[in-house]
Amino acid sequence: MGNELTVAVLGPGGVGGLLAALLSRAGHRVICLSGEETARTLRTDGIRVRSTHFGDFTAPVEADTELRERVDACLVTVKHTALDAALARVPAPTLSDGLLVPFLNGVEHPATLRARYRPDLVAPGVIRVESTRTAPGVVEHGSPFAEIDLTGTAVPRARLDALAEALTAAGPVTRVQDDETATLWAKMSFLAPFALLTTYYGLPLGEVRSRHRDELTALVEETAAISRACGGPADPGQALARYDAFPASTKSSMQRDAEAGRPLELDAIGGALLRAAERYGVPAPVTARVTARVLGELSGEHGLT
């Protein structure tokens, strides 16, 4: 990778749109991959960002319905529920030796992607940001931060460093992490209890942590035990302290999807937790109960299987 990169963004929504706009503003060539209607809007209007952290600006991007040339990196920023369909826009022969950088919730997607693309080029990313697409090509970035961890067990370190340098220069503070398992499970350990309980109760985090504290604590402890068994970090006290520090009105993305009638990433979060628990013989009765509750209540409405 040189100083100026060519980067594809698969799914230019809240996260993808923000990263696409920031990279474009920093001088990189950005190709957004989406449906034809969104692609037409992006080609005409670019991506408009409203952000107290990065400023309000409009960035030009290219847009297409499919990747048609080699790129230095392809950022995958779709929801897990849309992953299979979206990957049809990125043919493996066209991607060639470009990095594939998934910013997805859960821990199972890297193996799925490595079965489809070159394993040594799949570089999972974890992003901490609150960013929402309010219309095609319009992004509202609400958090006073945007932080990224890049990893990838078999990816050449120089390529990770080059992408991290480009992202950091564009705005999001980006670190390269050596331990892929620890990086993914650190996110999962925090996300899963928060997502499952806010979605099940239909309540923001503040009410969950006060009205359902025992259940939250039990779920955090189970998730930590599963993470530990998988080789990830395990600090229930730290997770609870982070929840307590968040604004009481905070909602999880899964909860917002439920409220909007969109498909839920339940299998990528609750399902993956339970599969890992079974694989390592870790008891997870609270996780099983809450996941089953969410599935039972919402399966008909949201098309889960």
C-alpha positions in Angstrom: 0.0 0.0 0.0 1.2 3.5 -0.9 0.3 6.7 0.9 -2.9 7.1 -1.1 -5.1 4.0 -1.0 -8.0 2.8 -3.0 -10.6 1.5 -0.6 -13.9 -0.2 -1.2 -16.7 0.1 1.4 -19.3 -2.6 1.2 -22.4 -1.2 2.9 -22.1 2.6 3.2 -24.4 2.9 6.1 -23.7 4.6 9.5 -20.3 3.1 10.0 -19.3 2.5 6.4 -20.5 5.9 5.3 -18.6 7.6 8.0 -15.4 5.7 7.2 -15.9 6.3 3.4 -16.3 10.0 3.9 -13.4 10.4 6.2 -11.0 8.4 4.0 -12.2 10.4 0.9 -11.7 13.7 2.7 -8.2 12.6 3.6 -7.3 12.1 -0.1 -7.9 8.4 -0.7 -10.0 7.0 -3.5 -13.2 5.4 -2.1 -15.6 3.1 -4.0 -18.8 2.4 -2.2 -20.6 -0.8 -3.0 -24.4 -0.9 -2.6 -27.7 -1.3 -4.4 -28.2 0.8 -7.6 -30.5 3.4 -6.1 -28.0 4.2 -3.2 -25.1 4.1 -5.6 -26.8 6.6 -7.9 -27.3 9.0 -4.9 -23.7 8.6 -3.8 -22.3 9.3 -7.2 -24.4 12.4 -7.5 -24.3 13.9 -4.0 -21.4 12.2 -2.2 -21.6 11.5 1.5 -22.8 14.2 3.9 -21.5 13.9 7.4 -22.8 15.7 10.5 -20.4 15.3 13.4 -19.4 17.5 16.3 -16.2 15.5 16.5 -15.1 15.5 12.8 -17.1 18.5 11.6 -19.9 18.8 9.1 -18.7 18.1 5.5 -19.5 16.4 2.2 -17.1 14.0 0.6 -17.2 12.8 -3.0 -17.1 9.0 -3.5 -17.3 6.6 -6.4 -20.1 4.1 -6.2 -21.0 0.8 -7.9 -23.1 -2.3 -7.3 -20.1 -4.6 -7.6 -16.4 -4.5 -7.1 -14.9 -4.4 -10.6 -11.2 -3.8 -9.9 -8.5 -4.6 -7.4 -8.5 -2.4 -4.3 -6.0 -2.0 -1.4 -8.7 -2.9 1.1 -12.4 -3.6 1.2 -14.2 -2.6 4.4 -17.2 -4.8 5.1 -19.6 -2.7 7.1 -23.0 -4.5 6.5 -24.9 -6.1 9.3 -24.3 -9.8 9.8 -27.9 -10.5 8.6 -27.0 -9.1 5.2 -23.5 -10.5 4.9 -24.2 -13.4 2.5 -26.1 -11.4 0.0 -23.7 -8.4 0.2 -20.6 -10.6 -0.4 -21.9 -11.3 -3.9 -20.8 -7.7 -4.7 -17.2 -8.6 -3.9 -16.0 -11.5 -6.2 -12.9 -13.1 -4.7 -11.0 -13.0 -8.0 -11.6 -9.3 -8.4 -10.5 -8.6 -4.8 -7.4 -10.5 -5.6 -4.8 -9.6 -2.9 -6.7 -6.7 -1.4 -7.3 -6.9 2.3 -10.9 -7.8 3.4 -11.7 -5.9 6.6 -14.9 -6.9 8.3 -16.4 -4.6 10.9 -19.1 -7.1 12.1 -20.5 -8.0 15.4 -19.7 -11.5 16.7 -16.8 -13.9 16.5 -17.6 -16.4 13.8 -17.5 -14.3 10.7 -13.7 -14.4 10.1 -13.8 -18.2 9.6 -16.7 -17.7 7.2 -14.8 -15.1 5.2 -11.6 -17.1 5.2 -13.4 -20.0 3.6 -14.4 -17.6 0.7 -11.4 -15.3 0.3 -7.7 -15.7 0.9 -7.3 -16.5 4.6 -4.1 -14.4 4.9 -5.9 -11.3 3.7 -8.9 -11.3 6.1 -8.2 -8.6 8.7 -11.1 -8.3 11.2 -11.8 -4.9 12.7 -13.6 -3.7 15.8 -14.9 -0.2 15.8 -16.3 1.8 18.8 -18.5 4.6 17.4 -22.1 5.7 17.4 -22.9 6.6 13.8 -26.3 6.4 12.0 -27.3 6.6 8.4 -30.4 8.9 8.3 -30.9 8.7 4.5 -28.8 7.4 1.6 -25.5 9.3 1.7 -26.3 11.1 5.0 -24.5 10.1 8.2 -24.9 11.5 11.7 -21.9 10.7 13.9 -23.0 11.2 17.5 -20.2 9.9 19.7 -17.3 12.1 20.7 -14.9 9.4 19.6 -14.3 6.8 16.8 -11.8 4.1 17.7 -10.7 1.0 15.7 -8.8 -2.1 16.5 -7.4 -4.0 13.5 -6.2 -7.5 13.7 -5.6 -10.6 11.6 -3.7 -13.6 12.6 -2.1 -14.4 9.2 -2.2 -10.9 7.6 1.3 -9.3 6.9 1.9 -6.8 9.7 3.1 -4.1 7.2 -0.3 -4.1 5.5 -2.2 -3.8 8.7 0.1 -0.9 9.8 -0.4 0.9 6.5 -4.2 0.7 6.7 -4.1 1.7 10.4 -1.9 4.7 9.6 -4.4 5.8 6.8 -7.4 5.4 9.1 -5.8 7.3 12.0 -4.8 10.1 9.7 -8.3 10.3 8.4 -9.8 10.5 11.9 -10.5 7.3 13.8 -7.7 6.4 16.2 -6.7 2.9 14.9 -4.5 0.4 16.7 -3.1 -2.9 15.3 -3.7 -5.8 17.8 -1.6 -9.0 17.7 -4.2 -11.3 19.3 -7.3 -11.7 17.0 -9.2 -13.9 19.5 -8.7 -11.5 22.4 -9.7 -8.5 20.2 -13.0 -10.1 18.9 -14.0 -11.5 22.3 -13.3 -8.2 24.1 -16.0 -6.6 21.9 -18.3 -9.7 22.2 -18.0 -9.8 26.0 -19.2 -6.2 26.2 -21.8 -6.2 23.4 -23.7 -9.4 24.1 -25.2 -8.8 27.5 -26.0 -5.2 26.6 -27.6 -6.2 23.2 -29.6 -9.2 24.5 -31.1 -7.5 27.6 -31.9 -4.1 26.1 -33.6 -5.9 23.2 -35.5 -8.4 25.3 -36.9 -5.8 27.7 -37.2 -3.0 25.2 -35.5 -0.7 27.6 -32.5 1.6 27.5 -29.3 0.6 29.3 -30.0 2.8 32.4 -33.3 0.9 33.2 -31.8 -2.5 32.4 -28.9 -1.9 34.8 -31.1 -0.7 37.6 -34.3 -2.8 37.2 -32.6 -6.0 36.0 -29.2 -5.8 37.7 -29.0 -9.4 38.8 -29.8 -10.7 35.3 -27.3 -8.4 33.8 -24.6 -9.4 36.2 -25.3 -13.1 35.6 -25.2 -12.6 31.8 -21.9 -10.7 32.1 -20.4 -13.5 34.2 -21.5 -16.2 31.8 -20.1 -14.3 28.8 -16.8 -13.7 30.6 -16.5 -17.4 31.3 -17.2 -18.3 27.7 -14.7 -15.7 26.5 -12.0 -17.1 28.9 -12.6 -20.6 27.6 -12.2 -19.4 24.0 -8.9 -17.6 24.8 -10.3 -14.1 25.2 -10.3 -11.7 28.1 -12.6 -12.1 31.1 -13.3 -9.3 33.5 -16.9 -9.1 34.6 -16.3 -6.2 36.9 -14.8 -4.1 34.2 -17.8 -4.8 31.9 -20.3 -3.8 34.6 -18.3 -0.6 35.3 -18.4 0.3 31.6 -22.2 -0.2 31.5 -22.5 2.0 34.6 -20.5 4.8 32.9 -22.7 4.9 29.8 -25.6 7.5 29.6 -28.8 6.0 30.9 -30.5 6.6 27.6 -28.1 4.3 25.6 -29.7 1.7 23.4 -28.0 -1.2 21.6 -28.0 -1.5 17.8 -29.9 -4.7 18.1 -32.6 -2.9 20.2 -32.8 -0.2 17.5 -33.2 -2.9 14.8 -36.0 -4.5 16.8 -37.8 -1.2 17.2 -37.5 -0.5 13.5 -38.7 -4.0 12.5 -35.3 -4.9 10.9 -33.7 -8.4 11.1 -31.7 -9.0 14.3 -28.1 -10.1 14.6 -29.3 -12.6 17.3 -27.6 -15.6 15.8 -24.3 -13.8 15.4 -24.4 -12.7 19.1 -26.6 -14.9 21.2 -26.3 -17.9 18.9 -22.5 -17.7 18.7 -22.2 -17.4 22.4 -24.2 -20.5 22.9 -22.3 -22.5 20.3 -19.0 -21.5 22.0 -20.4 -22.4 25.4 -21.4 -25.8 24.1 -18.1 -26.4 22.4 -16.1 -25.7 25.6 -18.6 -27.1 28.1 -19.3 -23.8 29.8 -22.8 -23.5 31.5 -24.8 -20.6 30.1 -28.4 -20.9 31.3 -29.1 -17.2 31.4 -27.7 -16.7 27.9 -29.8 -19.6 26.6 -32.9 -18.3 28.3 -32.6 -14.7 27.2 -31.7 -15.7 23.6 -34.6 -18.0 23.4 -36.9 -15.3 24.8 -35.8 -12.8 22.1 -36.1 -15.4 19.4 -39.5 -16.5 20.6 -40.9 -13.0 20.9 -39.5 -11.6 17.7 -39.1 -14.6 15.3 -42.4 -14.1 13.5 -42.1 -10.4 13.3 -38.4 -10.2 12.2 -38.1 -13.3 10.1 -35.6 -15.2 12.2 -35.0 -18.9 11.8 
